[in-house]
Amino acid sequence: MKESAPTLSEFESKALLADFGVPVTREELARDADAAAAAAARIGFPVALKLCGAAIAHKTERDGVRLGIGDEASARAAAAELLAGVRPEDGDVGVLVSEMVSGRRELIAGLVRDPQFGACVMLGLGGILTEALGDVVFGVTPLREADARRMIRGLRASHLLTRAFRGDPPVDEDALIRVLLGLSRLAEERPDIASVDLNPVILRGDQPIAVDALVELAGGEEASATSAMPTPAPRSDEEVLERFRPLFHPKGIVVAGVSGHPGKFGFVTLHNLLRFGYAGKLFAVKPDGAEVLGRETFPSVEDIPDHQADLVFVCTPNKVNIQLLRDCAKKGVRAAFVASAGYAESGGNGPALQREIVEVANELGILLIGPNGQGVISTPDSMCAQIVAPFPPAGRIGVASQSGNLVSSYLNYAVATGVGVSKAVSLGNSAQTGLAEMLEYFAVDPETDVALVYVEGIGDGRAFRRAAERLTASKPLVLVKGGVGEAGKRAAASHTGALASDDRVFDGICRQLGILRAPTVEEAFEWAATLATQPLPAGNRTVIFTSVGGWGVLAADACSANGLELIPLPEDIKARIDEMVPARWSRNNPIDLAGGETRDTIPEVMELVLGHPDVDAMVHLGLGIQAAQARAFETGPFHPDYGIGRIAEFHARQDARYALAAKEASERHGKPAMSATELVFADRDNAGVRGVREAGRVCYPSAHRAVGALAALVRWSEHCRARG
């Protein structure tokens, strides 16, 4: 069994923390009962008495705490009773005499060393009940003031702090921020400290006071491991672009391992490059030199002309790939996508083969993606170097994924919505080039406006943080994380460590860096597509425009759940709509015209809402209803007679018009306008749905999805404003 890490006594812990600006209770350490009584008199009654020693981490479990002591005699008796319970193995023990601090709100704050991201500061609600409530947030050091403030606001029940509560004032946010920043400085200046618990931190009025504290020390090797590790200097923008140029903009591609069988990866890759119009030079390598898809092949890489290709797509068995890379390098190849399997993912000698291929790629100066990858796409070059479909429309979203199938999911959503992709890559085993490097590339790629990724393992957390910071300094990052777990090594004695699950720490870094972490793959794509196509809102003031009351109610609920402000409808908007439709309309937000609109009313209301200075965004619900009826008319036995043909054409034309009107008003006023209807699923060719798609925007399948995407847009806008 592993020996417990050494700790400082509560008295020593608080003295250290006070040096870093953490407010602690007034207290004295006494060695006997008489000294304890005298100390209590100096501090002022009532007081708390606790056993205090470096070996006594959890005093309550030892019955080592006495609270509410009201006079000297009681203090003397309580101290004597506590000291009588001291054990030989407790070492140097005294009685800590402390002022009593009362308050109805308790917090926990602390510090833990995460094995991936390094030192993390924690804040939670509940004090000794924090583990039961689970309302905790983390931030990676060094913290800035804005980071600490976001941590406070990131608590699910932050309103218990930021607003008055049962007669108690809101917390002094600046004072609480100083506690978090003090812990951050402590982490940076004292790498020998493994963890810190301040539990509980009681709010006395609006001021946080640390009532109990525990500092856990790291051993020699652990202290060295937790200190900041040197990281290489980041590459310049030009260096990054040049490094990835042969991967995404190759002048020619070698497809190694081409087969004449349509079920083989080499055949499919060559087919997809030809099918989707890659305009560069293609060199298919097949040992027998037989034609494939009507094109000549080369028996070996040695037969390919020099300096005509700079990317190789590898579908050959892993045992030949080392020599293949060497041969390709001689021909001028500078990037390799390795689809071959049988490396680290397979066990056996796979990890050794993977190390070898990385060493050789590094030696040759080749950028290596994979192995065990699915493919790479670059729409500006019409390049679909993939072992699967689809090829997406061109656009401004850059995709990277640690799962090939998730790349396909994102690309399928691009095809379905019409919102396109610039680059996409399946990282496979990420043996040499992984997620951090892709984020650095997307940060500087002029053809990418939004990064969209799927991740399961971070690996080097510091490299990820550095790359994500570089990206989110100018572009949004939307992320889905799978494989949520608690594999990290945590400090043994600390509550902070017990609460620091891998996912909570990762959530903290996402909040800190402005990364938009989506709950599902579908929503992740919608958020990225929204960021790529909608204007950024100036705030969160939202108006819902609906053709059905129930949809509006649900959308209003979604706004509340996502932190959007459903504003009272401005009086001048009310007055203008009163002139447009009968009095039965809702006269409120959500706006429901109750069927009183004429042919021009909906575009006019959109213009009115988005043009108003008190409105930041609009959600439009009910698009396509009339076009759906038009489809029923057109496919029935009575069309086109009885006036059905004319009204069907009118309904379809109107819904297409509404889709375009929303986009035009949105662009004119620089405000997002979100269109939502379940007809996205029920009738993809509905005139309203098609109109949104042809306008280059996402039509959301529900009000909740539209509101969720809008909330992501608002969060990114807030991040941009905070960044300045």
N, C-alpha and C positions, 0 to 999 in steps of 0.2 A: 504494500500500500504506500502511495506517495505521501511523504511527510508534508504537513501543512506549511504554507509559506510564512515567513516571519512577519509579524505585525508590530506597529507602534501602539502604545497604550492610547486610550482615549485622550488623556491629558496631552501627550506628545503629539497626537494627531491634530488636535485642535490648535495647538501652538503653531504647528507647521502651516495649517490652513489659514490661520489668522495673518500670517506673514504674506499670504497671497490675496488678501482682501476679503476673505470669507468671514462674515460676522458669526461669532460663536458666543455661547453663554458665558457670563462671569462665573468663575470657579476657582477653587484652590484644591491642591492635593495634600491630604493629611495622612500621617503615618500611624496615628493612634486615635483612640476615641476622644481624648481631651482636645487634641489639635483639631479634630473634626468639628467639635462643638464650638470652639473658638472661631473657626473659619465660617461656620454657619452664621454666627452672630455678626461677623464683619460683612458678609454678603447681604444679610437681611432675609427674614423669614417670609414665606415658606421656602424651603430648599429641598433639593433632591440629593440623595447619597447613593453612590455606586461603587462597587468594587472596581478597581482600576489597575490593570497590569497588561503587559504586552502579550501574555499568554491567555488573556481572558477576552476573547473576541465578541462573544454573545452573552452578555451579562444576564439578560432576562432568563435564559435557559438555566442559569446557575442560581436563580433566585438572588441575584446580586444587586437589586435595585430597591430603594425605598423612596417613596414620593410623598410630597406634602408635609414634610417635617416642620412643626410649627414653633419649637422652642429649643433651648440649649439642651435641656435634659433629654428630650426625645432624640435630639441629634446624637448625643453621647451614647445613648442606649442602642440606637440604630447602627451606629458605626461599630460598636463592640460586637453586635450580632453579626454584621457582615464580615468582620475580620475573623470571627470564630469559624467561619465557613471556608477559610483559605486552605488550599491543599498544598502539599509539598511541591508538586510539579508546577504550581502557579508562578513560582519565582518571586521576583520583587513586586509586591502588591501594596497598594494604599487604598484610601477612601477618597473618592472625588466628590467634593462638596460643590454643588452648582445651584445657581438661581433657578427657580421654577418659571418656565415660560408657558403661557397659556394662549391658545388660539384654536379656532374651529377648523382651520384648513392646514393640512399637513402635506409636505412634499418629500421627495427623495431626490438627491442630486449625487453625482458621483463621476468616477473616471475608471475606464477599463482599457486594457491594451488588446485591440483586435488583431488576430494573426494576419489579416489581409490588409486592413486599412490603417493600422497603428492605433495611436491614442484616440479614444472617443470619450466625450463628455455626455453624461446622461442626466435627464430631468424626468421626473414622474410625479403623478398625483397619488396621494394616499398614505405616504409615510410608510409605517409598518404594514399597511394593507396593500402596498403597491403591487406586490407579486400577485395578489388575488384580483386586483382591478386590471392590471396589464396596460395601463395608460401611461406609456413611457415613450420618450423620443431620444434619439442620439444625434450627436454632431461630431464630425471628425476634426481634430485639431490640426493647425491652429484655427480657433474660432475668431470670426470678426463680430462686431456688435450686431450687424444685420443677421448673421447666422444664429446668434443667441436669441434674438427676437423671434426669428422664424421657429426656433425650437419651442419657445413658449406658446406661440400661436398654433403649433403643430399638435399639441395635446388635444385629444378628443373632447375633453371637458375643460378646455382652456377658459371658457366663460366663467368658471368658478374662480379664476384668478383675475381676469381682465375686467370683470364687472363687480359691482358691489354684491356681497353675498350675506344675507341674513343680518344686515346691519353692519357688517364689516366692509371696509373700503376696498376698492380694487388694489391689487398688489402694486407696490412701487416697482414698475417693470425695470427701471434702470438699476435698482438695487439687486433684483434677481439676475439681471444680465451681468452685473459685476461678479456675482457668485460663479456663474458659468465661465466667464472670461478668466477668473482667478484659477479655476480648475484647469482651464486650457493652458495657462502660463505654467502652472505646476507641472503639467504633463511634458511640456517642452523643455523645462529647465531641470527636471529631475527624472531622467530615464530609469533610475533605480526603483521608482515607485510603480508597482504593478497595478494597483487599483485603489480607489478611494470610495468610501460610503459616507454620505451625510444623511443620516436616517434616524429620526425624522428631521426635516427642516420645517419649523413651525412658523406660520405667518402671525406675528404679533402686530395686530393692526394691519398696516400695509408693508411691514418690514420682515424679510426672511431672516430667521435665526437658526443656525445649526445647533441642535440640541444634543446630538450624538454623532460621533465621527470615528471612522476606522480607516487607517492607512495600512495597506498591505505592501510589503517590499518584495522586489524580485530578487531571485538568486543571481549569482555572478553571470552565468551563461544566459539566463533569461533576461537580465538587465541589458546585456550586450545586444540580444536579439530584438528587444523592444525599442532600442535607440534608433533614431532616424538613419535609414540606410541611404548611402549615396546613390543618386540616380544619374544616368547619363544626361548630358545637355540635350534639350529638345532640338530636333532638326528644324531648319528654316522652312518657310512655306515652299520655296523653290526646291529644296532638297526632297521634301515630301512628295510634291507633284512629280518630280523626275523619277523618284523611286517607284511610284505606282503607274507611271505612264505606260510601260510595256504591258501591264495587266489590263488596264482599262482602255488604252488607245494604242493597241499594237499595230504596227505596219504590216505584220504577217503573223500567222498562227500555224504552229505545227500541231497536228492531232496525232498523237502517238498511240498505237494500239487500235487502229481502225479495223473493223471487221466488215465482212459482207453480209452478216446476219442482222436483220433489223432489230433483234432483241438485245444486241450487245451495246454497251456504253459507247464504244468508239464509233459505231455506225450512227447512233442517235446524235452524238455530239457533232459529227460532220454534217449530218442531215440538218440539224437545227441552225448551224452556222450558214448553210446554203439557203435553207428555207426562209430565214428571216432577213436575208440580204446583206450579210457582212461583205463589205466592199474591199477589204484588204486581201492580201495574198493568203492562200490556204495550201498547206502541204500535208497531205495525208500519208502516214507511214504505215505500211502493211508488208510483212516479211516477204510475201510472194509477189508483190508488185501488181496484183490484179486490180482492175478498175472497181471502184465503188461509186454508186450513184452517177455513173457515166463519167467519172473523173479519174485521171491517172493517179496512182499512188507511188510512193517511193519505198524500196525495200528496206532502207535504213536512213537514219538522220544524216549519215555521212554523204548521202546522195543529194541532199537539199542544197540549193545555192547558198553561198555565204551571205550573211547580213541581210537576208530578205525577210526573216521572221524574228520577232523578239519575245514571243509568248509560246510556251508549249503547254498543251492540254494533255495530261498523262492518264491513259487508260490501260497501261501495261501492268503485268504482274510486278509486285514489289521487289522481287529478286533481281530484276533487270533495271530498276529505276536509277540506281547510282550511276551506272555507266551511261544511261540515257541522258541524265543531266550533264555529265561531262561532255558528251558528244554535242548536246544542244548548245552548251556554253561556247564551244569552238565555233559554232555557226552564228554566234551573236545573240543568242537568246538570253534575256535578262529577267524573265518572270516565268514561273511554273505553277500551273494549277494541277494538283495531284488528286484525281478522283479515285485512284487505287486504294483498296482497303488492305487489311492485314498488318496494321501498325499498332500503335499503343492501345487502340480500342479492342484488340483481339487477344491480348495476353501473350504468353509464351515468349518468343524472341521478338514480338512486335515492338515493344518499347525500345529495344536496342536498335532495330531497323529504323525506327523513327529518329532516334538521336543521330544515327549515322547520316540520314538524308538531310537533316538540318545542318550538320557540320559541313557536309559537302556543298550544300546550297550557299552557306555563309562563305566558304572558301572560294566559291566561283562567283560570288557577288550576285546571286540570283534571289529575287524575292519569291518566296515559296508560300503558297496558300494550300491548306490541307495538312496531311493527306486525308483520305476518306471524306472528300467533299463532293458537292453536287454540281457546282458550276459557278460561272461568273457571267454577268450581263453588263453591257454598256450600251444604252440606247442611242447616245450621240453617234456611235459607230455602227449601229444596227448589228451589234454583236451578241448573239445568244449562244455562248459556249457552255451548254448545260446538257446533262444526261436526261433531263425531263423538260416538259413544257411547264408554264407558258412563257411567251415573250411579251412583256407588258408594253403599254403605250409609253412614249417618251414623256418625261416630266421632271420634277425637281426634288424627288425623294430619293435619298440614298439608303439602301438596305444592306444590313449585315446580320448574319445569324449563325449561332453555334449549332443550329439544326437545319439541315438542308430542306426538310419538309416545311419548316416554318418560312423559309424563303419563298417556297412555292405558294404558301398561304398568302403572304403579302402580295406576291405578283398576281395571284388570282383576284384578290380584291382590287388591285389596280386595273385589271382587265374589266372587272364588273362595274366599277365606278367611273372609269375613264380618266381618273387622276393618276398621272404617270410617274415613272421611276427614271432616275438618271443612271444609277449604278446599282447592282445587287451582287452580293457574294455570299456563298456558303463557306464558312470558315473551317468546317471539318474538325480535325483534331487541334487546329491552331498551333501546330508544332513550332513554326518560326514566327509567323505573322498572325496576330490575333485581334481581338476586339479593340484593344487600346490603339493599335496602329491604324485600324480602320477609322476610328473616331478622329484621329489626327488627320487622316486623309480627307474625310468629309468636312472637317473644319476649314480646309483651304481649297477644296474643289470648287471652282467657279460654276460648275454645272449642278451643284447640290445646294438646296436651301434648307432641307430638313433631314435629319438622320433618324432612321427607324431600325431598331435592333431587337433581336431576341437573344437572351443570355441565360445560361445555366450556371456556369462557374466563372468567377472573376479572375482567379489566378493571382497575378500581381496587382493588389489593390491600389498601391501607390501609383503604378503606371496607369491604371484605369482612371484614377482621380485626376492625374495630370492631363490625360487626354480629354476627359470629359470637361474639365475646366477650360481647356483650349477651345473645344467645340462650342460650349454653351456661352462663351464670351460673345458669340455673334449669331449662332444658329441653334434652333431647338433640337433637343434629343428626346425622342419618344422611345420608351423601353418596356418590354415585357420580360419578367424574370421567372423562369421555371426552376424546379428543383429547390424550392424553399426549404431550408434545413437549419440545423443547429450544430454544425460540425465543428465550429470554432473552439479553440482551447480557451477556457475562461479561468479567471482567478478563483482559487478554491474557496476562500473565506468570504468573498464579497457578494452582497446582494446585487450590486451593479453587474458583476460578472454573470450571475445567474439570470439576470434579465436581458443580457446582451445577446439575444439570438442573432444569428447571421442575418436574418431578414430584417430585424429592427435596425441593425447597424446600416445595412444597405439602404433601407428606407430613409435613414437619416442623411446619408450622403446624397441621395437623390433630391431630398428637400433642400439641402444646402447648396447644391450646384444648379438648381433649377431644372433638373431632369424630370420629365413628365412620365411617371411610371403608371402604365395602363394596366387594368385588371385582366384584360383578355386580348387576344390577337386581333379580333374584329375591331375592338375599340381603339387599339393601338394604331391600326391603319387609318381609321377614321380621324383620329386626332392628328396624325401626321399629314393626312390629306387636307384637313382643315387648315393647319398651319401653313401649308404650301399654297393655299388658294384664297384664303379669307384675309381681310384687313385685320390688324390688331386693334382691339377695342381700347378706348381710353380708360375704361372702368368696368364695373360689373352690373351697371343699371340696365335691366332687361325688360323688354316688352314682348309678350306672347300674342300672336295674331292667329286666331283659330276659327275654323268654320263649324266646330262642334264643341259644346261646353265641357263635356267629359274629358276630352283631350287637353283642354286648357287647364282643368283642375290638376290632372296628373303632371302636366308640364310645370305648373306652379309648385307642386310638391318637389319635383326634381330640382327646380331652381333653389329651393330652400335647402335641400340635401347637399347641393354642390356649392353653396356659398355665394350664389348669385342673388342680387337684390331685385326682387319683382316690385318695381316702383309703382306708386299710385299714378294712374294715368293723368298726365298734365292736362290742366283745364282747357288750354287752347286746342289741344288735340280733341278733347271731348266735344268742344263747341263746333269744331270743323266737321267731325263725323256726324254730329246731330243734323247738319245741313245735308248730309249725303244719303242717309238711310232712315227708315222709320224708327220710332222711339223705342221699339222693343229690343234694340241692341244692348249689349251688356253694360255699356257706359263705365267700364272699368278695365283693368289689366288682370287677366287676359281680355283682349278685344275679341268679342264674338258678335259678328254682324247679324246673326240670327236669320240668315237668308234674305236680308233686305238689300243686298248689293245689286248694282246694275253692271253692265259690261265693263265699265272703267273704274269701278269703286276700289277693287283690290289693289291695282297698281297705285292708285292715288293714296290709299291708306299706307301702303309701304313707303311711299315717298314722304308722307307726312310724319310717320314714326321715325324713320332713319334720319330725316333731316332735322329732328328736334334736338336742341342742345342738351336736354336732360336725359337723353336715351343713348346708351352705348352699344346696344345690340338688340337684334330682333330674332325671334324664333317663329317661323311660319308653319302652321299645321293644317293638314287637310288638302294639300296640293294633290290634284289628280282625280278627285272624286267624280267630277263631271266627265272627265276623259274616260274613266272606268265605265260609266254609263254609256258613253259613246261607243266603247268597244262592244258592250252588250247589244246596242242597237245595230251596229255594223255586222255582227256575226249572227243575227237573228233572221228569221224567215220574212220579216216585214220590210227590211231595208231594200231599197232606199225610199219606199213609198210612204205615204201618210205624213210627209214632212220629216221623216226620220233621218234621211240622208243629210238634209240641211242642218238639223240641230246637232247631229253627231259631229259633223265637221266643225260647227261653231264651238261645241264643248271642248274638243281636242285642241282647237286653235287657242282658246282662252287659257287652258291650263299651260300650254307651252308658253304663252305670253306671260303668265304669272311667274313662271320660272325665270324667264329672261328679265322681267321687271325687278325681281328680287336682286339679281346680280347687278343690274345697272344702278339701282338705288344704292346698293352696298358700296359699289366702287365710287359712285359720285360723292358719297358722304364719308367714305373711309371707315365704314362700320360693318361688322359681320352680320349677315342675314342667313339664317340656317333654315333649310327646307326639310320637312320630315313627313314621311308617309310609309305605311306598311306595304304600299303598292310596289315598293322597291322589290319585294319578294313575290308578291301576287301577280304583278304584271310589269315586267322589266321594260316593256316597250310602251308603257303608258305615256301619253304625250307630256304629262307633267314631269314624270320621272326622267324621261328622255331629254326633256328641255333642260333640267338641271345638269344632267350628264354632258350634254352638248355645250352648256355654258362653262364647263370645266370645273364643276364643283361636285361635292358629295351630296347625294340625297339620302338622308338618314332614315333608317327603318322604323324609328320610334321617337317620341318626344324625349324619352330618357336618354337615348343615344345622342340626339342633337344637343341637349343640355349638357351632357357630359363632355362632348367635344368643345362646346362653348366655354365650359369651365376650364378646360385645358388651355384654351386660347387666352383666357383671362389670366391664368397663372403665369403663362409665358410672358404676357404683356407686363404683368407686375414685376417679374424677374428683370425684364429689359429696363423698366423705369428705375428699379433699385440699383441696377448696374450702372445706370447713367449713360 
